[in-house]
Amino acid sequence: MGSHTDSLPTPATAAGRDGLDAILARPDRAVLAFDFDGTLAPIVPDPDQARAHPDTVPALAALAPKVASIAVVTGRPAGVAVRYGGFAGVPGLDHLVVLGHYGAERWDARTGTVNAPAPHPGVAAVRAELPGLLERIGAWHGTWIEEKGRSVAVHTRRADDPQAAFEALREPLADLATRHGLIVEPGRLVLELRPPGMDKGVALLEYVREIGTGAVMYAGDDLGDLPAFAAVGKLRSDGVPGLLVCSGSEEVTELAERADLVVDGPEGVVRLVRSLAHRLS
């Protein structure tokens, strides 16, 4: 490996530098958590085609044995993230967990099984009404529905005018969600209708407390990652050092403004993971 892949970037904030120092000092007590889409996997027009960056799994497998845990925190069903990530049965990845559906589901690499509660009844009701609603508002050609089991998402990335379609759908989808006891989670040209009470922040806090973490890193790319960023902020105020990483894109700047470290998309995340594994070897 050349030195350019081995050198760790320096976080732009004092809190971020403290977080990185704590991870390096006691990796055995560190949890490194990652969003999936846009962070470990490049964003693609069709989410069913999303796959982890080809270097993600080898990089994580090199790092995982050196830390307390690697957690993938995603809005996707846990089993789907495991499949699209290629995380199952990988030597070195037995410390990996996938917290799917914002933490409502959990897959452990050690057991290879998913634990999940019963789905919220509002999701089935929304699923039944959505096609008619999209037709009624005359949503732009190319808008489509992604079935996620415990939630339903409406994508506008393939629409004629993706941003206009996104804006036009916000209010009607919020009304539909409210009627059935759900909330709308906006993302990069996607609006997801899902049950309240779970978000990436809640999922991360619960997991970190469960395993008694000494330091935490979270890497994400989208608005759905803001609660996880806030959770790291809360942990910091409770005395647990943390590092916030943004997988940078042109589409979402809000996360970059709050991050301690901005890297160049999934490629940059992989480089960071590799550098950490190299430093801890």
Salt bridges, closest charged atoms under 4 A:
ASP6 OD2 - HIS278 NE2 3.51
ASP28 OD2 - ARG26 NH2 3.00
ASP35 OD1 - LYS200 NZ 2.87
ASP37 OD2 - ARG76 NE 2.68
ASP46 OD1 - ARG158 NH2 3.62
ASP55 OD2 - ARG274 NH2 3.17
GLU105 OE2 - ARG150 NE 2.87
ASP108 OD2 - ARG106 NE 3.20
GLU129 OE1 - ARG179 NH2 2.35
GLU129 OE2 - HIS180 NE2 2.78
GLU146 OE2 - ARG76 NH1 3.88
GLU146 OE1 - HIS155 NE2 2.72
GLU147 OE1 - ARG127 NE 2.47
GLU185 OE1 - ARG194 NH2 2.55
GLU192 OE1 - LYS148 NZ 3.13
GLU210 OE1 - ARG106 NH1 2.80
ASP221 OD2 - ARG188 NH1 2.21
ASP225 OD1 - LYS200 NZ 2.96
ASP238 OD2 - ARG209 NH2 3.57
ASP238 OD2 - LYS234 NZ 3.17
GLU251 OE2 - ARG157 NH1 3.14
GLU251 OE1 - ARG188 NE 2.78
GLU254 OE2 - ARG258 NH2 3.10
ASP260 OD2 - ARG236 NH2 2.35
GLU267 OE1 - HIS53 NE2 2.95
GLU267 OE2 - ARG271 NH1 3.99
